[in-house]
Amino acid sequence: MRKFRNIAVLFVVLLLTQPLHAEAPKETKRVLILYSLDKWHPAHNVTEQAMRKVFRENSHFDIREYAEYLDLGRFHGPEYAKAMAEFLRRKYAALKIDVIVTVYPDALDFLLREKGRLFSGAPIVAAEVTKPYAVNLERSPVRRHVTAAVLPDNASAIIADVLRLKPNTQRLALVGGSAPVDAFSDTLIRTALKKYEGRFELIDLTKLPMSETLARVGVLPRDTVVLYGSIVMDGSGQSFVPRDALTLVSRAANVPVFGLYDSLFGYGIVGGHLMSFERDGEVAAALAMQIMAGASPGDIPFAGEDAYEDLYDWRELKRWGIPETAIPEGSVLRYHLPSFSEAHPWVVVGTVSLFIFETALLLGLFFNIRHRRRAERSLRDSEERVRLSAEAAGAGLWSMGRDGRSLWATDRAYELYGLTKDDPKTLERVLQTVYPEDRDRVRHANKRAWETGGEIVIEYRLVLPDGALRWLAVRMRVQRREPGKAEFLMGATVDITARKQSEEALRNHEQELTALAGRLIHNQEEELRRLSRELHDDLTQRLTVLAIDAGMLEKTLQSLHPSSADEVRELKQNLIEVSNEVHQLSRQLHPSILDDLGLVQAARAECDTFRKRTGIALTFKAAEITAPPTRDAALCLYRVLQEALQNIAKHSRTREAHASIEEGTDSISLMVHDFGVGFDVQKASGSGGIGLSSMRERVRLVNGSLNIASEPGKGTEIQVIVPQGGAQYVQTADSASR
């Protein structure tokens, strides 16, 4: 009974919630939208969303949309047009099309050519046509069947924006493609430039292969601005989505990039008084609504010439050092995002802490090595103070005639040489106790002392009766009784076995320190590689998944809540930007491009990133290396380049710098040169700076050489040369650990 009672209550609630009077059904209207290009063209996407919004919000008709993409940017000719017309005729033979909206002039031309047998009598709204095309259309006999949403001509306004934001501009580089639709943008810009004839030097980069375009825009003079029209097809016949081509151009360019359309906004242009495909799409939809309401196309005036929007990209303003105060009042400034360090402070703190810890270990190593070298210098100075005199405590004194017979020797001398007073006092007898490999050297030193008359210092080994080795240091000179007459060779001998043992211990210690340095640097690079991998493979992937989810949510909300869909779109763009910054940070932590593409490409990418980040005119010159260096040598050169560029950005106050990598017969050299304030190299070396010390230690571990030339006010030049094979300090560290 309770079950039946619940069903009855539910039935009553449903009856009470039904409206008393049902709404009258809406009249169904069918709209066919013919797009000139492929589905991925950004202007088509913006136009489609704008028209769909108008159609969905109308309260008079149930509008059903049909979209076809003619792809005339890539496929041409009468055979293709005939096949496409036949396809459309058969597909829509059973449907009555109330209005046809063509997007771009090519779609309208196609439809008019096939008018006799395709959609005969259907009214047409020509969307996104140019002013000259609209003038010809107004005079055409087909005007009674066609009305149009005319694109405004904003090329002159964009050039005015260039002069407002970059008043020192002297050159304009025009970038565009070779497809027929690309000619539309090119014509707009060139027509507008006639007004500024003589004001700018024009650099024509249109209809070039994409690779050549990217190379050219990366070396433009600093007083240049790029005007990007459209690239549907480049000079080599390769097809592109225009905003994807724009992204490539913007990343490669060393100067700001401006464009004409709002569909390109957010993909690398600075912004300005942009031609709005969104507003033109809304105008086209409104014209179609008038026709569906009963108006004749021939009686509807052309519209859309005020479809502008003033938009500026905060990221591009920041990249090119353009102040926000330079943009016109009332303009929309988008993409003002916090930096990665502001959004993720703990990640930055953790990374910096890791660097500080590793640097502290390296500093301890450097100071230890410095202390050892000072001890070695002190030891050498002490030895220099030892002279031939009886005051030398523990020294064995002796004298010998030219015939090689000893005339006199102290007890200490007999003791040092392991002889007794009964032994024959001759040089040959002494040589019998000298280590065999050192005997010729002792004979040569003795002969040289007699010939030159100067002081001779020699160190050699002695074999004791028990087989042990003793190191002796001998200072000797010729003692003359009368001028010009050599009488005696006098000398002093000291036991330096303890010193040699200390030197051997120091050498072993140095090898251990070198192995430790190799392990530290290796571990540091491995930790950076791990952190880079975690950022790239974990955090970046998560951000990418979130961006994809946001994109799917955007599509879901597009038809249900368009305003919410716009907010989700902004969220998706923000996620993409954060993902890009995380990817950039992971590349800075560990240059995976070094392993994938080699030293030259990694260095070129680092220079490109530096140029874009700092605005400093850095030129990079390098040829492909025929015999690539080892991984450690390549990593050494790359890290030195990073440190040198960082010092330029922080300290040089220069606007221009050069970097190059050259291959010699048996070596590879890196040179970085700036024209900044310079510094005192000797003073900086004595201050114990981490950057310079890190450079020197890395270069030393791969058996390379580092030369730093700088003077205050004369810039700085850093040159590193490593052997072609390079040293494997990571292998040294591994072997030491074993």
C-alpha positions in Angstrom: 0.0 0.0 0.0 2.8 2.4 0.8 4.3 1.8 -2.6 1.0 2.7 -4.4 0.6 5.8 -2.1 4.1 7.1 -3.1 3.3 6.6 -6.8 0.0 8.6 -6.4 1.8 11.5 -4.7 4.4 11.6 -7.5 1.6 11.7 -10.1 -0.1 14.6 -8.4 3.2 16.6 -8.1 3.8 16.0 -11.8 0.4 17.3 -12.7 0.8 20.4 -10.5 4.2 21.3 -12.0 3.0 21.2 -15.7 2.3 24.6 -17.3 -1.4 25.4 -17.8 -0.8 26.4 -21.4 1.9 24.7 -23.5 3.9 26.9 -25.7 3.2 26.9 -29.4 5.8 24.9 -31.4 8.4 27.0 -33.2 8.7 27.0 -37.0 11.6 25.0 -38.2 14.2 26.7 -40.4 17.3 25.2 -42.0 20.5 27.1 -42.4 23.4 25.7 -44.5 26.8 27.3 -43.7 29.5 26.9 -46.5 33.0 27.5 -45.2 35.7 28.3 -47.8 38.5 26.5 -46.0 39.1 23.4 -43.8 37.4 22.9 -40.5 40.5 23.9 -38.5 40.8 27.4 -39.8 40.5 29.6 -36.7 38.3 32.3 -38.3 35.8 29.6 -39.2 35.7 28.3 -35.6 35.1 31.9 -34.2 32.5 32.6 -36.8 30.6 29.3 -36.2 30.4 29.9 -32.4 29.2 33.5 -32.9 26.4 32.4 -35.4 25.4 29.5 -33.2 25.0 31.8 -30.3 22.6 34.1 -32.2 20.6 31.2 -33.6 20.3 29.5 -30.2 19.1 32.7 -28.4 16.3 33.5 -30.9 12.8 32.9 -29.7 11.0 32.7 -33.1 12.4 29.7 -35.0 13.8 26.3 -34.3 17.0 26.7 -36.4 18.8 23.6 -37.6 22.3 24.2 -38.8 24.3 22.3 -41.4 28.0 23.0 -42.0 30.1 22.1 -44.9 33.9 22.8 -45.3 34.9 23.2 -49.0 38.6 23.3 -48.2 39.3 25.5 -51.2 42.6 26.6 -49.7 44.2 23.2 -50.5 42.1 21.9 -53.4 41.3 23.7 -56.6 40.2 23.2 -60.1 36.9 22.6 -61.9 36.9 18.9 -61.4 37.1 19.3 -57.6 34.4 22.0 -57.7 32.1 19.8 -59.8 32.6 16.8 -57.5 31.9 18.9 -54.4 28.8 20.4 -56.0 27.4 17.0 -56.9 28.1 15.8 -53.4 26.2 18.7 -51.9 23.3 18.3 -54.3 22.8 14.7 -53.5 23.3 15.2 -49.7 20.7 17.9 -49.4 18.3 16.8 -52.2 15.6 15.9 -49.7 16.0 19.0 -47.5 14.6 22.5 -48.1 17.4 25.0 -47.2 15.9 28.3 -46.1 19.1 30.4 -45.9 22.7 29.7 -47.1 25.6 31.5 -45.3 28.9 31.6 -47.1 32.1 32.3 -45.2 34.8 34.0 -47.2 34.4 35.0 -50.8 35.6 31.7 -52.2 32.5 29.9 -50.9 30.2 32.5 -52.5 32.0 32.3 -55.8 31.7 28.5 -55.7 28.0 28.7 -55.0 27.3 31.3 -57.7 29.1 29.1 -60.3 26.9 26.2 -59.4 23.8 28.2 -58.8 21.9 26.7 -61.7 21.9 23.2 -60.3 22.7 23.7 -56.6 20.2 25.2 -54.1 18.4 27.1 -56.8 16.5 30.1 -55.5 17.9 29.9 -51.9 18.7 33.3 -50.4 22.4 33.9 -49.5 24.2 35.8 -46.7 27.8 36.4 -47.8 29.8 36.6 -44.5 33.3 38.0 -44.1 33.8 39.5 -47.6 36.1 42.5 -48.2 34.9 46.0 -49.1 36.1 45.8 -52.7 34.3 42.5 -53.1 31.2 44.0 -51.5 31.2 46.9 -54.0 31.3 44.5 -56.9 28.6 42.4 -55.4 26.4 45.4 -54.9 26.6 46.1 -58.6 26.1 42.4 -59.6 22.8 41.0 -60.9 22.9 38.4 -58.1 22.4 41.2 -55.6 18.7 40.5 -55.4 19.5 37.0 -54.0 22.4 38.0 -51.7 23.1 40.3 -48.8 26.5 40.5 -47.0 28.3 40.9 -43.7 31.4 43.0 -44.8 34.7 42.7 -43.0 36.0 46.1 -41.9 39.4 47.3 -43.2 41.6 47.7 -40.1 45.1 47.5 -41.7 45.7 51.2 -41.4 44.5 51.1 -37.7 47.0 48.3 -37.0 49.9 50.3 -38.5 48.8 53.3 -36.3 48.9 50.9 -33.3 52.5 50.0 -34.3 53.5 53.6 -34.2 51.7 54.1 -30.9 53.3 51.2 -29.2 56.7 51.2 -31.0 57.3 54.8 -32.1 60.9 54.1 -33.2 59.9 51.5 -35.8 61.7 52.1 -39.1 61.0 48.8 -40.9 58.0 46.5 -41.4 58.5 42.9 -42.2 55.5 41.5 -44.1 54.9 37.8 -43.5 52.2 35.9 -45.4 51.5 32.7 -47.4 50.9 31.7 -51.0 47.3 30.5 -50.9 44.5 32.5 -52.6 43.0 33.3 -49.2 46.4 34.5 -47.9 46.3 37.2 -50.7 43.3 38.9 -49.0 45.4 39.8 -45.9 48.4 40.7 -48.0 46.3 43.1 -50.2 44.8 44.8 -47.1 48.3 45.5 -45.6 49.9 46.6 -48.8 47.0 49.0 -49.6 47.2 50.5 -46.1 51.0 51.0 -46.5 50.5 53.3 -49.5 49.3 55.9 -46.9 52.7 55.5 -45.2 54.9 55.5 -48.3 58.4 56.7 -47.4 57.8 56.3 -43.6 58.9 52.6 -43.4 61.3 50.3 -45.2 59.3 47.2 -46.3 61.0 43.7 -45.8 59.0 41.3 -47.9 58.9 37.8 -46.4 55.7 36.6 -48.1 55.4 33.3 -50.0 58.6 31.9 -48.5 59.0 28.3 -47.2 58.3 28.2 -43.5 61.9 27.3 -42.6 63.2 30.3 -44.4 60.6 32.6 -42.9 61.5 31.4 -39.3 65.2 32.0 -40.0 64.6 35.5 -41.4 62.3 36.7 -38.6 64.9 35.6 -36.0 67.6 38.1 -37.3 65.6 41.2 -38.1 67.0 44.6 -37.1 65.8 45.9 -33.7 63.8 48.8 -35.2 61.6 46.3 -37.1 58.0 45.1 -36.5 56.5 42.0 -38.1 53.1 42.3 -39.8 51.5 38.9 -40.0 48.7 38.4 -42.5 47.8 34.7 -43.0 49.6 31.5 -43.9 47.3 28.8 -45.1 50.0 27.5 -47.5 53.7 28.5 -47.5 56.0 29.0 -50.5 56.9 25.3 -50.6 53.2 24.2 -50.7 53.0 23.0 -47.1 49.6 23.6 -45.5 49.1 25.3 -42.1 46.4 26.4 -39.8 47.1 30.2 -39.8 47.3 30.6 -36.0 49.6 27.6 -35.7 51.9 29.2 -38.3 51.6 32.5 -36.3 52.8 30.6 -33.2 55.9 29.4 -35.0 56.6 32.9 -36.4 56.1 34.6 -33.0 58.4 32.2 -31.2 61.2 32.6 -33.8 60.9 36.4 -34.1 63.3 38.7 -32.3 60.9 41.7 -32.7 57.1 42.2 -31.9 54.5 40.6 -34.2 51.2 42.4 -35.1 48.2 40.9 -36.9 44.8 41.9 -38.3 42.3 39.4 -36.8 40.8 38.5 -33.4 41.1 34.8 -34.4 44.9 35.2 -34.1 44.7 36.8 -30.7 46.5 34.8 -28.0 48.8 33.0 -30.4 51.7 35.5 -30.6 50.4 38.9 -31.8 50.6 42.0 -29.6 47.0 43.1 -30.4 45.4 46.3 -31.5 42.3 47.5 -33.3 41.5 43.9 -34.5 39.0 42.8 -37.1 36.5 40.7 -35.2 35.3 37.5 -36.9 33.1 37.0 -33.8 31.1 40.2 -34.4 31.0 39.7 -38.1 29.6 36.2 -37.5 26.9 37.7 -35.3 26.1 40.2 -38.0 25.8 37.4 -40.6 23.5 35.4 -38.3 21.3 38.5 -37.7 21.0 39.0 -41.5 20.0 35.4 -41.9 17.4 35.8 -39.2 15.9 38.8 -41.2 15.6 36.5 -44.3 14.0 33.8 -42.2 11.5 36.3 -41.0 10.5 37.1 -44.6 12.8 39.9 -45.8 14.2 39.7 -49.3 18.1 39.6 -49.4 18.1 42.3 -52.1 16.3 44.7 -49.7 18.6 44.1 -46.8 21.6 46.6 -46.7 25.1 45.2 -46.3 26.3 45.5 -42.6 29.3 44.6 -40.4 31.8 47.5 -41.1 32.1 48.3 -37.4 33.1 44.7 -36.4 36.2 45.7 -34.5 37.5 44.9 -31.0 40.5 46.5 -29.2 42.4 43.6 -27.6 46.0 43.5 -26.3 48.0 40.5 -25.0 49.7 41.3 -21.6 52.3 38.6 -22.2 53.4 40.1 -25.5 53.5 43.6 -24.0 55.8 42.2 -21.2 57.9 40.2 -23.6 58.8 43.3 -25.8 58.9 45.8 -22.9 55.8 47.8 -24.0 54.2 49.7 -21.1 50.6 49.1 -20.4 50.0 52.9 -20.4 50.7 52.9 -24.2 47.5 51.0 -25.1 44.4 53.1 -25.8 41.9 53.8 -23.0 39.0 51.3 -23.0 41.0 48.5 -24.6 40.8 45.0 -23.2 44.0 43.6 -21.7 44.0 39.8 -21.5 46.3 37.0 -20.2 47.6 38.9 -17.3 48.8 35.8 -15.4 51.0 35.5 -12.3 54.5 34.1 -12.9 55.3 30.5 -12.1 57.2 31.6 -9.0 54.2 33.5 -7.8 51.8 30.7 -8.5 54.0 27.9 -7.2 56.3 29.4 -4.5 57.1 26.1 -2.8 58.3 24.5 -6.0 60.7 27.4 -6.5 61.8 27.3 -2.8 62.5 23.6 -3.0 64.5 24.0 -6.2 66.5 26.9 -4.9 67.2 25.0 -1.6 68.6 22.1 -3.7 70.9 24.4 -5.6 72.1 26.0 -2.4 72.8 22.6 -0.8 74.8 21.5 -3.9 76.6 24.8 -4.1 77.6 24.6 -0.4 79.2 21.2 -1.1 81.1 22.5 -4.1 82.2 25.5 -2.1 83.6 23.2 0.6 85.5 21.3 -2.0 86.9 24.5 -3.6 88.1 25.9 -0.3 89.7 22.5 0.5 91.6 22.5 -2.8 92.6 26.1 -2.3 94.0 25.3 1.2 96.0 22.4 -0.2 97.5 24.5 -3.0 98.6 27.1 -0.5 100.3 24.4 1.5 102.1 23.3 -1.6 103.3 26.8 -2.3 104.5 27.2 1.3 106.4 23.9 1.1 108.2 25.1 -2.1 109.0 28.4 -0.5 110.6 26.6 2.5 112.7 24.5 0.1 113.9 27.6 -1.7 115.2 29.0 1.6 117.4 26.0 2.2 120.9 27.0 1.0 124.3 25.4 0.9 125.5 26.0 4.4 126.4 24.1 7.5 123.4 25.8 9.1 121.1 23.5 7.2 120.2 21.2 10.0 120.5 17.6 9.1 122.1 18.3 5.7 124.9 16.1 4.5 127.7 18.3 3.1 130.3 17.1 0.7 132.9 18.2 -1.9 134.3 16.5 -4.9 137.1 17.1 -7.4 136.9 17.1 -11.1 138.2 13.6 -11.3 135.1 12.4 -9.4 136.8 11.5 -6.2 135.3 12.7 -3.0 137.7 14.8 -0.9 135.4 15.3 2.0 132.0 14.4 3.4 130.2 14.7 6.7 128.9 11.8 8.7 125.4 12.8 7.7 126.3 12.5 4.0 127.7 9.0 4.6 124.5 8.1 6.4 122.2 9.5 3.7 124.0 7.6 0.9 124.2 4.4 3.0 128.0 4.3 2.7 130.8 3.7 5.2 134.1 5.6 5.5 135.8 2.5 4.2 134.0 2.7 0.8 135.9 4.2 -2.1 135.2 7.9 -2.2 134.2 8.1 -5.9 131.2 9.3 -7.9 130.8 5.9 -9.4 130.5 4.3 -6.0 127.8 6.7 -5.1 126.0 6.0 -8.3 125.8 2.3 -7.5 123.4 3.2 -4.7 121.3 5.5 -6.9 118.0 4.0 -8.3 118.9 2.7 -11.8 116.4 4.9 -13.6 117.9 8.0 -12.0 121.6 7.3 -12.6 121.8 9.0 -16.1 120.0 12.0 -14.7 122.5 12.3 -11.8 125.5 12.0 -14.2 124.0 14.7 -16.5 123.4 17.1 -13.5 127.0 16.6 -12.3 128.3 17.3 -15.8 126.1 20.4 -16.2 127.3 21.8 -12.9 131.0 21.6 -14.0 130.2 23.1 -17.4 128.0 26.0 -16.4 129.4 26.8 -13.0 125.9 27.7 -11.8 123.9 26.2 -9.0 122.2 22.9 -9.9 119.3 21.3 -8.0 118.4 17.7 -8.5 116.2 15.2 -6.7 116.6 11.4 -7.1 116.0 8.1 -5.4 118.5 6.0 -3.5 118.3 2.3 -2.9 119.3 1.4 0.7 120.9 -1.9 1.7 117.6 -3.2 3.0 116.0 -2.5 -0.4 114.0 0.6 0.8 113.9 3.8 -1.3 115.1 7.1 0.0 114.5 10.4 -1.7 117.4 12.9 -1.7 117.5 16.5 -2.7 120.9 17.9 -3.7 122.1 21.5 -4.3 125.5 21.9 -5.8 127.7 24.4 -7.4 131.4 24.8 -8.4 133.6 26.4 -5.9 136.6 28.3 -7.4 139.7 29.0 -5.5 141.1 31.4 -8.1 139.2 33.4 -10.8 138.6 31.2 -13.9 139.8 28.0 -12.2 137.3 25.4 -11.1 138.6 23.4 -8.1 135.7 21.7 -6.3 132.1 20.7 -6.8 130.5 21.4 -3.4 127.0 20.3 -2.4 124.5 19.7 0.3 122.2 16.7 0.5 119.0 16.4 2.5 116.6 13.6 3.0 113.3 14.5 1.4 111.6 11.1 1.7 109.0 12.5 4.2 108.2 15.4 1.8 107.8 13.1 -1.2 105.5 10.9 0.9 103.5 14.0 1.8 103.4 15.0 -1.9 102.2 11.5 -2.8 99.5 11.7 -0.2 98.5 15.1 -1.5 98.3 13.7 -5.0 96.1 10.9 -3.8 94.0 13.4 -1.9 93.7 15.5 -5.0 92.6 12.5 -7.0 90.0 11.7 -4.3 88.8 15.3 -4.3 88.6 15.3 -8.1 86.6 12.1 -7.9 84.4 13.6 -5.3 83.8 16.7 -7.4 82.9 14.5 -10.4 80.4 12.6 -8.2 78.9 15.8 -6.8 78.4 17.3 -10.2 77.1 14.0 -11.6 74.7 13.6 -8.6 73.6 17.2 -9.1 72.9 16.7 -12.7 71.1 13.4 -12.0 69.0 15.1 -9.3 68.2 18.0 -11.7 67.3 15.4 -14.4 65.0 13.6 -11.9 63.3 16.9 -10.9 63.0 17.9 -14.5 61.5 14.5 -15.4 59.0 14.7 -12.5 57.9 18.2 -13.5 57.6 17.2 -17.2 56.1 13.7 -16.8 53.9 14.3 -13.7 53.0 18.0 -13.2 52.9 18.9 -16.9 50.9 15.8 -17.8 48.4 16.6 -15.0 48.1 20.1 -16.3 47.5 18.8 -19.8 44.8 16.5 -18.6 43.1 19.4 -16.8 43.3 21.5 -19.9 41.8 18.6 -21.9 39.0 18.2 -19.3 38.4 22.0 -19.4 38.2 21.8 -23.2 35.6 19.0 -23.0 33.7 20.9 -20.4 33.8 23.9 -22.7 32.2 22.0 -25.5 29.6 20.6 -23.2 28.7 24.0 -21.9 28.8 25.7 -25.3 25.2 25.0 -26.1 23.9 25.0 -22.6 25.6 27.9 -20.9 27.7 30.0 -23.5 28.8 32.5 -20.8 30.1 29.7 -18.6 31.8 28.2 -21.7 33.7 31.4 -22.2 35.0 31.3 -18.6 36.0 27.6 -19.0 37.8 28.6 -22.2 39.8 31.2 -20.2 40.6 28.5 -17.6 41.8 26.2 -20.3 44.1 28.8 -21.7 45.5 29.5 -18.3 46.2 25.8 -17.8 47.9 25.7 -21.1 50.1 28.7 -20.2 51.0 27.2 -16.8 51.8 23.9 -18.4 54.2 25.7 -20.9 55.9 27.5 -18.0 56.4 24.2 -16.1 57.8 22.6 -19.3 60.2 25.6 -19.7 61.3 25.2 -16.0 61.9 21.5 -16.5 64.0 22.2 -19.6 66.1 24.7 -17.6 66.7 22.2 -14.8 67.9 19.6 -17.3 68.4 20.2 -21.0 66.9 17.0 -22.5 67.5 18.6 -25.9 71.2 18.1 -25.2 70.7 14.3 -25.2 68.2 14.3 -28.0 69.7 16.8 -30.6 73.2 17.4 -29.5 75.3 20.3 -28.2 74.8 22.8 -31.1 71.0 22.5 -31.2 70.8 22.7 -27.4 73.0 25.8 -27.3 71.0 27.4 -30.1 67.8 26.7 -28.2 69.3 28.2 -25.0 70.3 31.3 -26.9 66.9 31.7 -28.4 65.2 31.4 -25.0 67.7 33.9 -23.6 67.0 36.3 -26.4 63.2 36.2 -25.9 63.4 36.4 -22.1 65.8 39.3 -21.8 65.5 41.2 -25.1 69.3 41.3 -25.5 70.4 41.0 -29.1 72.3 37.7 -28.8 73.7 36.2 -32.0 74.8 32.6 -32.1 77.1 31.0 -34.6 77.9 27.4 -34.9 78.4 24.7 -37.5 77.4 21.1 -37.0 80.1 19.1 -35.1 81.5 16.2 -37.1 82.9 14.4 -34.0 80.5 15.1 -31.1 82.1 15.5 -27.7 81.3 13.1 -24.9 78.2 13.6 -22.8 80.2 15.1 -19.9 82.1 17.5 -22.2 78.9 18.6 -24.0 77.2 19.1 -20.6 80.2 21.1 -19.4 80.0 23.5 -22.4 76.3 23.8 -22.1 76.4 24.7 -18.3 79.2 27.2 -18.9 77.1 28.8 -21.7 74.1 29.0 -19.2 76.2 30.6 -16.5 77.8 33.0 -18.9 74.4 34.1 -20.3 73.0 34.4 -16.8 75.9 36.7 -15.9 75.3 38.8 -19.0 71.6 39.2 -18.0 72.4 40.1 -14.4 75.6 42.2 -14.5 76.7 43.3 -18.0 74.0 45.9 -18.7 74.6 45.3 -22.4 72.1 45.2 -25.3 74.2 43.0 -27.5 76.2 39.8 -27.2 77.7 37.0 -29.3 78.1 33.3 -28.7 79.7 30.7 -30.9 80.8 27.0 -30.9 83.7 25.9 -33.2 85.3 22.6 -33.9 89.0 22.4 -34.1 91.3 19.5 -35.2 91.2 17.9 -31.8 89.1 20.1 -29.6 85.8 22.0 -29.4 85.7 25.6 -28.2 82.9 27.8 -26.8 83.1 31.6 -26.9 80.7 34.1 -25.3 81.3 37.8 -25.7 79.3 40.8 -24.5 79.8 44.6 -24.8 78.8 45.5 -21.3 80.4 47.1 -18.3 83.0 44.4 -17.8 84.8 43.6 -14.5 88.2 43.1 -12.8 88.9 39.4 -13.4 91.6 39.1 -10.8 89.5 40.7 -8.1 86.5 38.6 -9.0 88.6 35.4 -8.9 89.8 36.3 -5.4 86.4 37.0 -4.1 85.4 33.3 -4.3 82.3 33.8 -6.6 80.3 30.7 -7.0 79.6 31.1 -10.8 83.2 31.5 -11.9 84.4 28.8 -9.5 81.7 26.4 -10.8 82.8 27.1 -14.4 86.5 26.5 -13.6 85.8 23.2 -11.8 83.5 21.8 -14.5 86.1 22.7 -17.2 89.0 21.2 -15.1 87.1 17.9 -14.6 86.9 17.4 -18.4 90.6 18.3 -18.9 89.6 21.6 -20.6 90.8 25.2 -20.4 88.9 28.3 -19.4 90.0 31.8 -20.3 88.1 34.9 -19.0 89.2 38.3 -20.5 87.5 41.4 -19.2 88.2 45.0 -18.1 85.8 47.5 -16.6 84.0 49.3 -19.4 85.3 47.0 -22.2 83.0 44.0 -22.0 83.8 40.4 -21.2 84.9 37.4 -23.3 84.8 33.8 -22.0 86.4 31.0 -24.0 86.3 27.3 -23.1 88.3 24.7 -25.0 87.7 21.0 -24.3 89.4 18.0 -25.9 87.6 16.4 -28.8 87.2 13.1 -26.8 86.6 14.9 -23.6 87.2 13.5 -20.1 84.5 11.3 -18.5 84.4 12.8 -15.0 81.2 10.8 -14.4 83.1 7.6 -15.1 85.9 8.9 -12.8 83.4 9.4 -10.1 81.8 6.0 -10.6 85.1 4.2 -10.6 86.1 6.1 -7.5 83.0 5.0 -5.7 83.7 1.4 -6.6 
